[in-house]
Amino acid sequence: MTESTTIRWEQDGTGVVTLVLDDPDQSANTMNQAFRQSLTAIADRLEAEVRADPESVRGIVFTSAKKTFFAGGDLRDLIRVTPDTAQQLLEGGLAIKRDLRRIETLGKPVVAAMNGAALGGGFEIALACHHRVALDAPGSRIGCPEVTLGLLPGGGGVVRTVRLLGIADALLKVLLQGTQYTPRRALDNGLVHEVADTREEMLAKARAFIDANPESAQPWDRPGYRIPGGTPSQPKFAANLPAFPANLRKQTNGAPYPAPRNILAAAVEGSQVDFETAQVIEARYFVELAAGQTAKNMIQAFFFDLQAVNSGANRPRGIEPRPVRKVAVLGAGMMGAGIAYSCARAGIDVVLKDVSAESAAKGKGYSEKLCAKAVSRGRTTQEKADALLARITPTADPNDLAGCDAVIEAVFEDPALKHKVFQEIQHIVEPDALLCSNTSTLPITVLAEGVERQDDFIGLHFFSPVDKMPLVEIIKGARTGDEALARAFDLVRQISKTPIVVNDSRGFFTSRVIGHFINEGVAMVGEGIEPASVEQAAAQAGYPAKVLSLMDELTLTLPRKIRKESKQAVEEAGGTWQAHPAETVVDRMVDDFGRTGRSGGAGFYEYGDDGRRGQLWPGLREHFTRPGHRIPFEDMQERMLFSEALDTVRLLEEGVLTSVADANIGSILGIGFPGWTGGVLQYINGYEGGLPGFVARARQLAERYGERFAPPALLVEKADKGERFTDARRPADA
Ligand code: NAD
């Protein structure tokens, strides 16, 4: 045995050394310090043994004793890297690369027997092997997802994928999108050499490779090797080079995502130099990303916060899970149809009810279309699609809801109608059925008054299109019980979506906060700023949808309706309605110009007869724009970002939001808050100058654009105390 602690050396009489990745202190193997030391010890021993007796080692197999092959970099370590400790990170990374390279060039065949997921660092270890055999285990994924955490594969992943696939394929198939492949798709794309169905078969294939290739080497270490597809120094390739920045721009929309840019640079620069220099170039670009704020934001959100949210930090403890077997979906319109599909896809029986058999059948038709598309694209089999569709029963008869243990209501946004449909079915479904409403704005406590069992009533706010959107906002009404909350949480997880939990309020968290983003964009049009610049500001801030086009999608009559109801509620409670400058713009668009948005065929944009979006309406310039009126572009972007962040702090003050992780994840997955920020509260944490910097900037915006930007008391207090927005249970702090 060697002294290494995370890699076990196993050798049989045949001269094959199996290196079993098995960190005794963690459930998954990561590139932590123990691994680094172990890898050095292993490389030393392999070299020593081969030197002493070249026949003693015939080949090497990397495999793992864990469920996953190898999890990748240790994100707990990475999130703490500062510019001061970056040098240490650089040296640690280079040491791993050196040791993998020593094994790769030992002159013996090296095989990765990938028994489970090999993502990031795990796939990089596999790439350093001459042959890769992947076990087709359920959930097993292969690839380099670093870009989705604001990083690049810094363990040789850029250098080797470029040499394996060529620059263009490495960038497009592996590095820039961070695609995670199933073992079979990894095989189709040339990332692995063989796939096995059992562990025994995988190990047998690894040995067979060793037997057949006693003097194996990587393609790039053989004489005459050239990078597939050429390199930028060759004229044919150079002609295509300008396409890369254009691709990059398409991917980031000009938003501040540094990782794709560094990946491109590491790939192109690294392709023009020798392997060892390319490794150093890759390491430098990696460390630059790891020491920056964006990677910290993204690791915090997409790893730690997402884990906290999905693992049930918000689910009441001690309540036995009870999977839903049969769900009633009331209303087979856009949302009901999507909810029915998502539930049936998760194996739940669905009774889809609408006012007539025809409209219910039309709702099921949506699933039929999605299934046909999935089959034609090879994403599912006809058999599975048929089984999914067989689980959905469309009906207009309330009696068909007998036996349902959960109800999700998605009829028109009208409280009286919602009361009525629940009253109609509450004694037909199971006596303890969970009762959910998919309202996007109405207070849950008021809707609950329409049913007898108010403690079983809860808000389950899905996003459109339901089959694609990963988030569900759970809204606890004043009388919702813990049991209902736990069951709602479990139902959302059962259909593989991410649940955030908020307390009741008009518009809850997501609908209320996205309203600020839209209002700010619309208000700028009203001030006379060029509408095209407003759209550009939203895109370059990293929002997935431009702000005026989003307003058109939602229809301009919606904010008027919400405004009317909210104003009434505020005034009934004795308050004063604070008008937003966007309101006059919306009113003029609707009342003076009859432009109500895309569904009405005309809004801020023009629309074709087929509903396709055309140009911005030229009338905007005529009626609103003050030629030459400009404000700093940064102000335009930050007015949108700040308006959402500031209201999120108010929601924390009001107790509607109770968790920072929920706010961050909900903002990114639900309402398109830019991912580079790490979410709406992490944006404040990571702002230049921290919370005090954010407060100062909010005050400046308030002075320039209105009191709505004044920092709320909670924010000022935290800034004064030197605190940040964090949950007690958060595993890491970026
Ligand atoms: P929709 O108009 O597409 O569908 C509503 C459906 O309810 C229609 O098919 C209608 O026939 C049916 N319906 C009406 N009365 C009924 C009754 N008595 N029994 C059964 N069905 C009845 O509306 P939608 O966009 O699917 O929205 C539904 C709900 O979801 C609303 O509360 C809305 O606020 C909410 N919501 C919508 C979105 C969105 O993006 N559209 C997002 C989240 C939540």
Residues whose N, C-alpha, C, O or C-beta is under 5 A from the ligand:
A	BS01	NAD	L330 G331 A332 G333 M334 M335 G336 K353 D354 V355 S359 A410 V411 F412 E413 V421 N438 T439 S440 F462 F463 S464
